[in-house]
Amino acid sequence: MEKIDMITASFEGTALSGTIRVPGDKSISHRAVMLGAIAKGTTTISGFLQGEDCLSTIQIFSQLGVNIERSGTNVTVESPGIDGWKNPEVALDAGNSGTTARLLLGILAGSTVTAEITGDRYLCKRPMRRVTTPLTEMGAEFKSDHQTGTLPLTVKGTPLKAMSYDMPIASAQVKSAILFAGFSAKGTTVVTEKAASRDHTERMLQQFGAEVQSEVNTVSIVGGQSLQACDVKVPGDISSAAFFMCAAAMVSGSTITFTDVGLNPTRTGIIDVLKEMGAKVSIKQKVEGEGEPYGELTVESSDLHAVEISGALIPRLIDELPVIALLATQATGTTVIKDAEELRVKETDRIEAVCSELQKLGASIEPTPDGMRITGPTQLKGATLSSHGDHRLGMMAAIASVVTDGPVQIEDASCINVSYPGFFEHLNLLSQTKH
Ligand code: S3P
C-alpha cells in the first residue's frame, strides 16, 4: 500500500464490449472467513476475493489459531470454534480494511481473546468510536494510549450484555459489529437503522444456522447460539462491476455482460441509478436460494440525463458514488448527490478527493457538505490524477480515460489491488474485444 506506482490509461472513446466475471464480493468474502472462524469445523469458500483487504482478514484469523488454506479463490477454514482461539503474538493488522477492523472489534469484544488491532496509515485515521461506543455499553473493554478513538486499539474479550441500539448512521459495518457482539452476549440484541444497509451479515449468520430476525430496518439476534460450518459461494462484487457498468453506459457502442454477479437488493442502487439516467440494463438468470442472490447483468450505452441521488438509496450504492460522479459528467443536466456525508470518512474524504480529481479533467463538479453537484455533459481532457491511496478513486481515474480526449496518468495505482486484482486486464480485454 505504501508504494507509488504510476499507470497511464489511454482509451479515448473506445467502445467497451465483452463478458467478464468480476472478482468475488469483498464484503461477503470477509464475512465468510469470519463466520467460518467462529464456527467449529470446516467451512469451504468458493469465489473468494484475493484482494489485499480480504487477505488481511485471512491473516488475522490465522493469528488467532484458525487453520486457513487458500488455493486461488478457494479457501478452507478449519476452526476450533471461537472458544478455541488463542491470543495473537503480535498485533492484528487490518491493513486498509475498515470492514475487517470494525467487524473484528465486535467479534473479539465477547470472545476470550485479548488482542491489539491496527491498520495502515489511512485506516488509523478512520473513526472507530461508531463501534466502540455502543460496544462499550454492552460491556466491551477497549484500551488505547491516545484520545482519538482510532486504531491502534486493544480489545480484551469479556462477557457482554445484550442491548437495543438505534444507529445514528446507516452503516453495515456498525450493524455487523453489534450483531457479532450480540451473538456472544447474554439476552437479545436489537439494532435499528435509519435506512437499510447491506445485509450480508444477517444472511450469512442464517446460512451458518443462526436465528436472526429481520424486519424493516430492524435486526435482532439472541446471544449464546452456535454456528454450523458450511459451504459458502461468493458471487462477483457488484461494486467492482460498477466501474465497467458506468464505462459501458458512457461510451457509445458499448455492451458489457457480467456473469455471476451479486444482486443483493441492498447493493443494487447502481442499477436503479443507471436505469433512471437512461442506460440500458438487463438482468438474466437471477438465482435466489440459500445465501446471496446473483445472476447475469448486461449494460449498454445510451444517452444519459442527470438525476438526484439521496435518502435511502445512498447506503445501497455508497461505494459506487465516485464512479457515479464520473458518469454524471457525461449526463445532460445537473446531478445532485445528497445525504452522503459518510463519504467523508471512507478510505479518504471521497467528496473532496472525487471533486478535486475530476476538476483536473475539466469536469464541472463542486463539493457540498453531504455530497456533490455535477453538471454535464462535458468533454473531459487528459491529466495526471492521484488515487489518494484509495482503490475506488484509482479505478474511477482509470475509467475516466474512456471519455477523456487524452491519456489519464494515475499516481499510486497499486491500491486498486485492495478490491480488484486484475482490473487493468479486464479494462484491456473489454476495450479490445471486436464484434
Ligand atoms: C461495508 C460497508 C460499507 C462499505 C464498505 C464495506 C461492509 O461501509 O462502504 O466498503 O462490508 O460492511 P459502511 O457500512 O461503514 O457504510
Residues whose N, C-alpha, C, O or C-beta is under 5 A from the ligand:
A	BS01	S3P	S27 T99 A170 S171 A172 Q173 V174 I318 D319
